[in-house]
Amino acid sequence: MSEESIAPAELLGRVPLLSGLDPEELERIAQVAIPRSFPKGARVFHEGDTSDACYVIRAGEVRVTREHPDGRAIALATLGPGELVGELAMLDGGVRSASVEALTDVDLLAVSASDMRGLLERNAQITAKLVVALTKRLRETNERISRQSFQTVPSRVAGVLSQLVSEDNAEQGRDGVTIRMNQADLAQLAGTSRESVSRFLAVLERAGVVRVGRGRVTVVEPQRLRAYIF
């Protein structure tokens, strides 16, 4: 059963940050959650906006980006069904630290920042989980910004592919790990041009490290791929 078709309370219970809450608490959150939909290419929110809500993805995918000092958009993460977006709103209601764009048509559940802060006040375990999740997200963000500032293009692309291979939604198969992403999106994640990505993928394909298809890259040799990261 897809996340889009299940009840809001059940969907909320599948979010790692909210797992462990009792059914009554989940139902309380579900009752104040507001369904929101965005078409492909729309912005869910912009960096610098007021953090008035956080979102649980019911269907579709979004990309999280942050503006680099030189004006480039650095892609920080791609998130899908069952994942939480904008969780910083749960802490201080300050401004957004990043922008979120719909990669596909997306359906979300929006929960106001005040409702989520009330949840934190009632549940110390959720506060502890949030701190751990935000620390992990901050570390990943710092690593990606550092990579895009100092590494070569091949190293950045190899780093992004290696990270995508390790994510839960990567498709594990007998012949490798398939990442369903076109070269333009991969280029944005790596902070480079589509042409540069295409050239490097051709190098990797000739070396037998990856296979490139329409809208996908299959990593055949993850260990050898990591050798390109320096």
C-alpha positions as CSV (number, residue, x, y, z in Angstrom):
1,M,0.0,0.0,0.0
2,S,1.4,3.4,-0.9
3,E,1.8,6.3,1.6
4,E,-0.7,8.3,-0.5
5,S,-3.5,5.8,0.2
6,I,-3.0,5.1,3.9
7,A,-4.6,7.1,6.7
8,P,-2.8,10.3,7.9
9,A,-2.2,8.9,11.4
10,E,-0.6,5.7,10.0
11,L,1.6,7.7,7.6
12,L,2.8,9.9,10.5
13,G,3.6,6.8,12.5
14,R,6.0,5.7,9.7
15,V,8.1,8.8,10.0
16,P,11.2,7.8,11.9
17,L,11.1,11.0,14.0
18,L,7.5,10.2,15.1
19,S,7.8,6.4,15.5
20,G,7.1,5.3,19.0
21,L,4.3,7.8,19.6
22,D,1.1,6.2,20.9
23,P,-1.9,6.0,18.5
24,E,-3.8,8.8,20.3
25,E,-0.9,11.3,19.9
26,L,-0.6,10.4,16.2
27,E,-4.3,10.9,15.7
28,R,-4.1,14.2,17.4
29,I,-1.4,15.4,15.0
30,A,-3.4,13.9,12.0
31,Q,-6.5,15.9,12.9
32,V,-4.6,19.2,12.6
33,A,-2.6,18.2,9.5
34,I,-3.6,20.0,6.3
35,P,-3.3,18.2,2.9
36,R,-1.2,20.2,0.4
37,S,-0.4,19.4,-3.2
38,F,2.2,21.0,-5.5
39,P,2.9,20.4,-9.2
40,K,6.2,19.4,-10.5
41,G,8.6,22.3,-10.5
42,A,6.7,24.3,-7.9
43,R,8.4,25.6,-4.7
44,V,7.1,24.3,-1.5
45,F,9.0,27.0,0.3
46,H,12.0,29.3,-0.3
47,E,15.2,29.8,1.7
48,G,14.5,32.8,4.0
49,D,10.7,32.2,4.3
50,T,9.2,32.1,7.7
51,S,9.2,28.6,9.1
52,D,5.4,28.2,9.8
53,A,5.0,24.5,9.2
54,C,6.7,21.2,8.5
55,Y,5.6,18.6,6.0
56,V,5.3,14.9,5.6
57,I,5.6,13.6,2.1
58,R,2.6,11.4,1.1
59,A,3.5,10.9,-2.6
60,G,6.2,12.2,-5.0
61,E,9.7,13.6,-4.4
62,V,11.2,16.9,-3.5
63,R,14.7,18.4,-3.7
64,V,16.2,20.5,-0.9
65,T,18.6,23.2,-2.1
66,R,20.6,26.0,-0.5
67,E,22.2,29.0,-2.2
68,H,26.0,29.1,-2.3
69,P,27.7,32.4,-1.7
70,D,28.7,32.5,-5.4
71,G,25.0,32.3,-6.3
72,R,24.9,28.6,-7.3
73,A,22.1,26.4,-5.9
74,I,23.5,23.5,-4.0
75,A,21.3,20.5,-3.9
76,L,21.4,19.0,-0.4
77,A,18.9,16.1,-0.5
78,T,16.2,14.4,-2.4
79,L,13.3,13.2,-0.2
80,G,10.4,10.9,-0.9
81,P,7.3,9.3,0.6
82,G,7.3,9.0,4.4
83,E,10.0,11.6,4.9
84,L,9.8,14.8,6.9
85,V,10.6,18.3,5.4
86,G,11.2,21.5,7.2
87,E,11.7,20.1,10.6
88,L,13.6,23.1,11.8
89,A,10.2,24.8,12.1
90,M,9.6,22.5,15.1
91,L,12.3,24.3,17.1
92,D,12.2,28.0,16.7
93,G,9.8,29.1,13.9
94,G,12.7,31.1,12.4
95,V,13.4,31.5,8.7
96,R,13.9,28.6,6.3
97,S,17.5,27.5,6.0
98,A,16.9,26.0,2.5
99,S,14.5,25.9,-0.3
100,V,12.3,22.9,-1.3
101,E,11.2,22.2,-4.9
102,A,8.8,19.5,-6.2
103,L,10.7,17.1,-8.4
104,T,7.4,15.5,-9.3
105,D,3.8,16.2,-8.5
106,V,3.8,15.9,-4.7
107,D,1.2,15.4,-2.0
108,L,2.1,16.5,1.5
109,L,0.6,16.7,5.0
110,A,1.4,20.2,6.5
111,V,1.5,20.5,10.3
112,S,1.9,24.0,11.8
113,A,5.1,24.8,13.7
114,S,3.0,25.6,16.9
115,D,1.3,22.2,16.8
116,M,4.7,20.5,16.4
117,R,6.3,22.4,19.2
118,G,3.4,21.3,21.4
119,L,4.3,17.8,20.4
120,L,7.9,18.3,21.5
121,E,6.8,19.7,24.9
122,R,4.7,16.6,25.5
123,N,7.3,14.1,24.3
124,A,10.9,14.3,25.4
125,Q,11.8,11.3,23.2
126,I,10.8,13.2,20.1
127,T,12.9,16.1,21.1
128,A,15.9,13.8,21.5
129,K,15.3,12.2,18.1
130,L,14.9,15.6,16.5
131,V,18.3,16.7,17.8
132,V,19.9,13.6,16.4
133,A,18.2,14.0,13.0
134,L,19.2,17.7,12.7
135,T,22.8,17.0,13.7
136,K,23.0,14.3,11.0
137,R,21.4,16.7,8.5
138,L,23.8,19.5,9.4
139,R,26.8,17.2,9.1
140,E,25.6,16.1,5.6
141,T,25.0,19.7,4.6
142,N,28.5,20.8,5.6
143,E,30.1,17.8,3.8
144,R,28.2,18.6,0.6
145,I,29.0,22.3,0.7
146,S,32.7,21.5,1.4
147,R,32.7,19.0,-1.5
148,Q,31.2,21.5,-3.9
149,S,33.6,24.2,-2.9
150,F,36.9,22.3,-3.0
151,Q,36.6,19.0,-4.9
152,T,37.0,18.4,-8.6
153,V,33.9,17.8,-10.7
154,P,34.6,14.0,-11.1
155,S,35.1,13.7,-7.3
156,R,31.8,15.6,-6.6
157,V,29.9,13.4,-9.1
158,A,31.4,10.2,-7.6
159,G,30.6,11.5,-4.1
160,V,27.0,12.2,-5.0
161,L,26.6,8.8,-6.7
162,S,28.1,7.0,-3.7
163,Q,25.7,8.8,-1.3
164,L,22.7,7.9,-3.5
165,V,23.7,4.3,-3.6
166,S,23.6,4.1,0.2
167,E,20.2,5.6,0.6
168,D,17.2,3.5,1.5
169,N,15.3,4.1,-1.8
170,A,18.2,2.9,-4.0
171,E,17.2,-0.1,-6.1
172,Q,19.4,-3.1,-5.2
173,G,19.6,-5.6,-8.0
174,R,21.8,-8.5,-9.1
175,D,23.8,-6.3,-11.4
176,G,24.3,-3.3,-9.2
177,V,22.4,-0.5,-7.5
178,T,20.1,1.6,-9.7
179,I,19.6,5.3,-9.1
180,R,16.6,6.7,-10.9
181,M,17.7,10.2,-11.7
182,N,18.4,12.0,-15.0
183,Q,21.8,13.7,-15.7
184,A,20.4,17.2,-15.2
185,D,19.3,16.4,-11.7
186,L,22.6,14.6,-10.9
187,A,24.4,17.7,-12.2
188,Q,22.5,19.9,-9.8
189,L,23.3,17.6,-6.9
190,A,27.0,17.8,-7.8
191,G,26.9,21.5,-8.4
192,T,28.1,21.2,-12.0
193,S,26.9,21.2,-15.6
194,R,25.0,18.4,-17.3
195,E,27.7,18.2,-19.9
196,S,30.4,17.6,-17.3
197,V,28.3,14.9,-15.7
198,S,27.8,13.2,-19.1
199,R,31.5,13.2,-19.8
200,F,32.4,11.7,-16.4
201,L,29.7,9.0,-16.6
202,A,31.1,8.0,-20.0
203,V,34.5,7.5,-18.3
204,L,32.9,5.4,-15.6
205,E,30.9,3.4,-18.1
206,R,34.0,2.6,-20.1
207,A,35.7,1.5,-16.9
208,G,32.8,-0.8,-16.1
209,V,31.9,1.1,-12.9
210,V,28.4,2.1,-14.0
211,R,25.9,1.5,-16.7
212,V,23.9,4.6,-17.9
213,G,20.3,4.4,-19.2
214,R,17.5,6.8,-19.8
215,G,16.8,8.5,-16.5
216,R,18.9,6.1,-14.5
217,V,22.4,5.2,-13.5
218,T,23.3,1.7,-12.3
219,V,26.4,1.5,-10.1
220,V,27.9,-1.9,-10.8
221,E,31.1,-1.5,-8.7
222,P,30.4,0.8,-5.7
223,Q,33.9,0.2,-4.2
224,R,35.6,1.2,-7.4
225,L,33.4,4.3,-7.6
226,R,34.6,5.5,-4.2
227,A,38.2,5.4,-5.5
228,Y,37.2,8.5,-7.6
229,I,36.4,10.6,-4.5
230,F,39.4,12.6,-3.3
